[in-house]
Amino acid sequence: MLASPRSRRLTRTLARWALGLRAIVPWRLVERAVLAFVKMEAECCTQSSPYYKFLQRYVAQFEQSGTFARARSFLRERARHQVAARFDAWLRIGALTALRHEVLAKYKGRFGVAPRLLTEAQLALSPGCDLQCEGCYTQDDRGGSAPKRARIAYLVDELVSCGVFTIHIIGKGEPFLSPTWARELLSVIEERPHVFFTIATHGMHIDDELAARLGALGNVIVLVSIDGPEPLHDARRGAGSYKRVEAAIARLRAHGALFGFSCMVSKKNYEALVSDEFLEARRASGCAVGVFSRYFPLSSEGASVVQELSLAGDSLAKYTARFDAVRAGPGLPLLDLDEVEQHTGCHSRAGESIYVDGITGQIAPCLRVPFAPDDCSLDRSNTRGQLAARLAHPFFTAYRTGDKQCPTWCGANLSGELESVAGLLEGHCASDRARLDEYEQRARDASEGAGKDLTNKRHLPVLNATNPARHSPRADGAEPSKESRSTP
C-alpha cells in the first residue's frame, strides 16, 4: 500500500483547504471524537491483544498529559504545508491501519501473509556509531554494511505486508551518522505516510537541513537520547554532548518536527531521570513524549558493570514508585517500556511484534531477545513474502503458542525468558548460541547484584566528543575507522 506522489499531493491539497477553517474548528469536539474512536477500537477488539490493552490503559494518560493540546497548538500555529503533511499522515495511518488489518485477517497464513498479524516491529538499520556508551546493548554487534535504499524499502514493505503499522528504527548504530544514508532512509519514510516510524538517535548530527526534512514529514517521531542532567549525560556520552543534544532539540522544535526523548534507566541515573527538574526541562524543550528503557545486559561488560547499572531491589522499588508519581503530572506523557509490558503482556509472545536486523537479515523475537535459528532470516533476493514464511517457522510458532513459556514478563525475569528461548532453540541451528549463554549468565548476575554497593569504576565517553565535526561511515556503510576515534 505504497502511497503515490499524486495521492499524497491530493490528500495534502484537501488538507490545506480543510485547514483554512482551523480558526473556527471546534477542536474540543474533534478531540472527543478521536478519543471516542480509539477507546471504541480498544474495547471492541481482541481483549488478549497487548496492543489493545495498551490503548485501553494508556490513551487516557496521553489525553491527561496534554497530547491533544499540543496537537491543537501545532495545527493552529504552524505553516499550512507542515500541517497538511502531518494531517495527511494522521488520516492515512488512522484510516488505513484498521482497514489493512481487516483485509489481511481474512488471508492469515496464506502466501505473503503472516499466520498471526504483527502491529509493530523493531528494525535495526545503521551498523556504526561514533559513541561507545556504557551499557549500550549494541557494542558487541556492530559492523557490516548499511542497507541501501531499495533494501530498506523492501524490509519496510515486508513488515507492512504482515500487518505492521508502527516501525521503530533502533540502530544498531546512529542513523544520522551519514547524511547521504539518512536522506535515503527519510525518503523511504516519506513515501509511506500510511506507516508510523520512530527513530532513536543520540541527536548530535541533527543540523538545520536534517531538522527541516524531519519537520516536513508527518509520520515520524524522533526520540533523542538524554540520559539525565548535563553531568550525568556527559559522563556517559562525553564532555559537551549534552549541549550539542540541546542544540539539536532546539533545531527540531524550530522546524516543527515531532520529537521526544528516550533514556536508559540505570542504578546510576534513575533518581535524576524522575526528578521534577529534569522532566520540567524536557517539557519546556518541546518534547512530545518521554520513553524510559531500563538497562539490560546484552553487551559483554563485566559483572561489576552489570551490577552497577542494573535496577534491582531497593533501587528498582524507589524508581518505580517515583515514576508512578511523576507520570501522573501534567504536560508530558511518559512510558516505561518494562511497565508497559508488565501490564499488557509480551507483544512478541503474542505475535504482535518482531525484531529484524536489517544489516544481516536475521529475524528474532525482540530487541532484548535477539536470538533465533539461523534459517530465520531474509536473504538478499528481496523476494516478496519471505517474512511471512519465516514467521511460520516452528521456532516462532512454539514461541507464540507458549511452549516453554517464560514464567513472567522478561523485565522482571530476563534470565527466565532467555532460558525459555534457549530451550526453544534446541534442535535448530543457531550460530550465536554461545552469546545467548553468556547473556543468560549476565542476566543472572544482574538479579543477584541487588543491594550490592558498587562504586562507579568506569564510564565510556563519546568518541571524539570534543570535535563537533560529523563522522560519516565508509561508502560501504561500515563503521568509521579506528584511526578516526579516540580510545575510551
N, C-alpha and C positions, 0 to 999 in steps of 0.2 A: 504494500500500500504506500508506495513512494509518491509523495506529492510533487506534481509537476510545477515548473515555474509559472505556467499560466494559471494553474489552480490557485497557487499561493497569491499571485497578483490579484485575482478576482476576490479572494477572501479578504485580503487586506484593503482593497478598494471599498468593499462593502463595510468593512470595519471602520474605515475613515469616515464614511458617510454617517454611520450609526453614532460614532463618537462626536459628531458635530452637535449632538443633543446632550452631551455629557453634563453640561451645566445644569440641566433641568431633570436629569435622570434620577428617579427615586432610589438612591443607592441602598438604603436600608431594605427596601423591598427586594432588590436584586440579591443582597446578601442572604436574606431569609430564604429565598427560592433556591439558591445554590446550596445552602446548608441543609435545607429540607431534602433536596435531591440526594446529596451524599449520605445523609442518615438513612434515607429510604433504601438506597442501594445496599448499605451495610446491613440493614435489618432483614431485607428480603432474600439475601443471597446465603450461600452455604455458611452455616454457623461455625463449622470447624475450620474454616479457612483463616489462616493467620492474617492475610491481607484485610479481610473484612472485620476481623477482631481489632486490627489496628485502627481502622476507620471508626469503629464503634467507641473505642477508648480515647483516641487522641484528637479526633476532629474538633471536639468541644474545647480542648485545651488550645488548639490553634486559634479558634474563634475568640476565646477569652484573652489570649495574649496579643491581640491586635493585628492578626494577619489580614483580616478583611479591611481594617482601617488603612494599612499600608498599601494594599492593592487599590483601594479607592483613591488614595493620595496619588499614586503613580498614574492612574488613569486620568485624573483631573489635571495634573501638573505637567506631565511630560509632553514632548512634541508628538504630533499625530503619527508620524511614521514609526516612532518607537512603540507607541501604544497599540497601533494597528498590528505590528508584528507580534506583540505579546498576546493581544486579543485573538489573533489568528491561531496561534499555537494552543491557547487555552481551549478554544472552541473545538479544534481538531482532537486534542487529547481527550477532552471530556466526552465528546460525541462518539468518536471512533473507537475508544477503548472498549466500552460496553458492547458496541456492535461487533467489533472484531472477535471478542470472546464468545459472543452468541453464535457467530458463524463457525469459528474453529471448534467449539464444543461439539458440534454435530459430526466432526471428522476426526476426533481424537483417535490416535493410534494408526491412522492411515498414513500413506506416504507423505512425508513433509510436515506432518502434524504430530506433536509430542503426545505420548499416552496420557500425560497429565499436563495441563496448561500452566505455563510459567506466568508470573506477573512482573517480576523484576530479575535483574541479573547484575553481577559484578564482572566488569570487563577490564582486564589489565592490558595496556597497550604500549606504554612507554618503558623502555628497558633500562634507562640510565638516569642518574640523579647526581647533582653536584653537591649534595649534602650527605652526611653519614651520621644520622642522629641516633642517640642511644635508645634502644628499644624498638627500632624500626623493624617491621616484620619482613621487609624485602631484602635485607642486607645480604642474605645468603643466596638470593635467587635472581640477581640482576644479570644483565648481559644479553647478548643476542641482537637481532635486528628488529627495529620498529616496523610494524606492518605498514605497507603503502596504502594509499587512499582506497584503491579497489578492494584490498583485503579488509580494511576497516569497514567499508560499506557492506561487504559480504557478511562479516561477523554480526554486524548490527541487524541486517535483514534476516539472518538465520534466527536470531533471538526473537525478533518481532514475529516471525512465522510460527513460533512456538508459544505466542501469547504475550510476550514481554511488552510492557509499555513504559517501564522505567529502567534506565540503564545507568549504572554507577561506574564512571571511569575512575579507576582507583590506583593506577600505577602499572607496573612495579616501581617506576621512577617518576620523574617530574614531567608532566605532559606539555609544559610550555618551555622546556629547555631549548628546543629548536624552533625558531619562529616559522620556518618553512613547513615542518611537520605539523605544528599547531594549526596552521592555516588549512592543511588537508583535513585534519580532524574536525575543525569547525565547519568546513564545507559539507562534510558528511552529515553533521548535526543539522545544519541549516536546511538541507534537502529533505529532512524527515521531521517536519513540525508536528506530526502526529505521535511522536515519541518524546518522552521527557528524559533529560540527561542531568546527572550531577557530575561535576568534575572536581576531584580532590587535587589540590595544588599547594605548594609552600608559598606561592604568590610572588616570589622575588623576581620573576621575569615578566610580570604583567606591566607593560608600558602603555602609553596612551593609545597607540594603534590597536593593540590587542584588547584593551578595555572597551574601546569603541566598537570593535567587532562583536564582543560578548554582549554589549548593550543593545546591539541590533537584533540579537536572537531572542525569541520569545519562549524557547523550550529548553533552557539550560539554567541551572543554578551552580555557581562556583562556590566551593567550600574551601576557604583559605585556612591553612593550619595555623593556629595560635595556641601555644602550649602554656599560657599563663601571662602574667605581667612581664614587663621587659626583662628583669633579671633572670627569671625562670626560663623564658623563651630563648634568650640569648645563651644561657648555659647549655641548652640542648641543641640549638641550631646555629650558634656562633655569634660573636660580637657584631652588633649593628644590624642583625637580621630583623629584630622587632621593628625598628624604624622603617626598614625597607618594606616590610609587610604592611605597616600602617599607611605608607605612601601608596602602595598598590590598592589597598581598600579605598582610599580617597579617590583614586582614578576610576575604580569600578563604580563608585557612587556618582561621580561627576558625569559618567557616560550612561547612567541609567541601567547598568547591569544588575541582574538579580544575584545576590551573593549572601553567604552566611559564613560562619566559622566552624571549624572542627578542631578537636583537641584529643590528644592521647592522655587519658587519665592514669596517673601512677601514684604510688605512695609519696613521691616527691612533690607533686604539684596539686593534688586533689583539693587541698584546703583553699588554695588561691583560685582555682577554677570555679568554685562555687561561692566565691565571695561576692558581696554586693558591688564592690568597687570594680572588679573585673567584668562582671556582667553588665553593669551600667555603661562601661566604656564600649562594650560590644553593641549595646542598644544605640548609643549615641553615634557610633560609626555607621549605622545604617544596615546592620546585619538583619537578614530576614529569618534566620533560624540558627540554632547552635546544636551541633552534633557531638556528643561525648562518646568516645570509644575507649574502653578500659584496656590497659596493656595486656597482651597475651604473648607468651614467649616462643614465637615461631622461629626467630633467628637464633643462631647458636651462640648466645652470650653465656658467660659463666654463671654458675649457680648463685654467686653473690649478687650479680647484677639482676638476675631474675627475682631474687628475694627483695632487693632494694626497690624494685619497681612495682611488684605485684601488690594489688589491693587485696587484703585478706584480714580476717579477724576484726580488730578494733578500727583499723583504718577504713575498711570496707563499710562497716556499720556507720561510722561517722560520715563518710561520703554520701551514702545512700540517704541518710536522714536529712542531711543538708540539701542534697539535690531535690528531694521531695519538697522541701520548704521553698527554695528559690524558684522552682518550676511553676509554682502557683502565683508568682508575681506577674505583674503586667508587662507588656511591651515586647517580649521576645520568647517565642516557643523554643523549648529545649527538649532534645531527645537523647536519652542514654540508650545505646543500641542493645546493651545487655538487659536493661529494664524493659525495653520493648519486647524482646524475645521471651523474657520471663512471663509476660502477661499474654502474649499472643501465641506462644509456641514457636517451634523452629520452622521458619519459612522453607528451609532446604529440605527438611524431613517431610514436609507437607507437599513437596514437589513444586513449590511456587517460586523458588529462587535457585540460581545456579551460578557457579564461578567459571569463567572462561579466561584462560591465559592466551591472549591474542598473539603473543610472541611465539609460543611453542605450539599453540592449538589445543593444549590439554584442557579437558573439562573435569571439574571436580565439584563436590557438594557446595563448598563455600570458601570464603577467604580464610577463615580460621581452620578449616579442614581441607587444604588444597591437595588431597590425595585421592587417586582413583587408578583403576587398571590402565596400563599403557595404551590399550586399544580404545580407550575413551577419549579420542582426540579428533580434531578436524584437520584433515590433510590440506595440502596447498592447492588442490584442484579447484577449490571453491564450488564444489558440486552442491546444488540445492538439495535440501532435505537431510544433510549429514547430521545436523544437531539433533533433529527429531529421532533419527535412527540410534544415535548414541545414548539418548535419554531412555531408550527402551532396553539398554544393556542390562544383563542380570544384576550387575552391581548396583545400579541406580534403582532397579525395581525392588531389590532387597532393602536398600537404604530407605526407600519411601514407605515400604509396607510394614516397617517396624521390626524386621528380623534383626536380632541383636540390638535392640533399641537402646539408645542412651538412657540411663536411669533418670536423668533430669536434663534441663537445658544446659548447654555447654558453658554458658557464662558462669554457672555455679559448679559445674563438674566437667571441666575441659578434658581432664585425663580420662574420665569415663567415656566421653564421646570418642576420643582418639582410640581407646581400647575397642570400642564398638566397631569403628571403621577398620581397624586392623583385622578384626575377625571377619568382616565382610570381604576383605581383600584376599583372604585365604583361598587358594585355588585359582587366583588370577595373577598374571604377570604384572608386577609393579616395581619399576626400577628404583623408585625413591622410598622403598620400604625402610631402609636404614635411617633415612631422615625422619620418617614417621616415628620410629622407635626412640630416637634422640629427643624429638619434640615431646613425646609422651612422658619421658623422664623429666624434662624441664617443667612440664605442667604439674607433675607431682612435686617437684622442688618448690614451685610457686605456692602450692597449697600448704606444703609443710613448713614454709617460711613465715607463716602467720605469727605475728607477735615478736619476731626477732628484731632486735635493734641494730640494724646495719648502717654504718656510715656511708656517705656518698664517696665512693672510691674513684669514680671516673665519670667523665662525660665526653661525648664525641661531638665536636663542634662542626659548624659549617666549614666545608672545604672552600678555600679561597674566600672566606667571609668578608675580608676587608676590601676585596676587589669587586666593585659593583658591576663589572663588565659581564656580559652574557656569555655563558659557556654552552656551545652547541655540540650535540653528538656528531660523530663522524657521518659521512654521507650514507653509510650503510646502516645507520640507526644504532650503532653500538655505543657504549659508554665513552665519555671523553678519556683521553689517555691519562695515565697516572702522572705523567710529567706536568699536566695542566692543573694538578691538585696539590694541596698541601697535605702533609701527613698528619692525621689526627693524633 
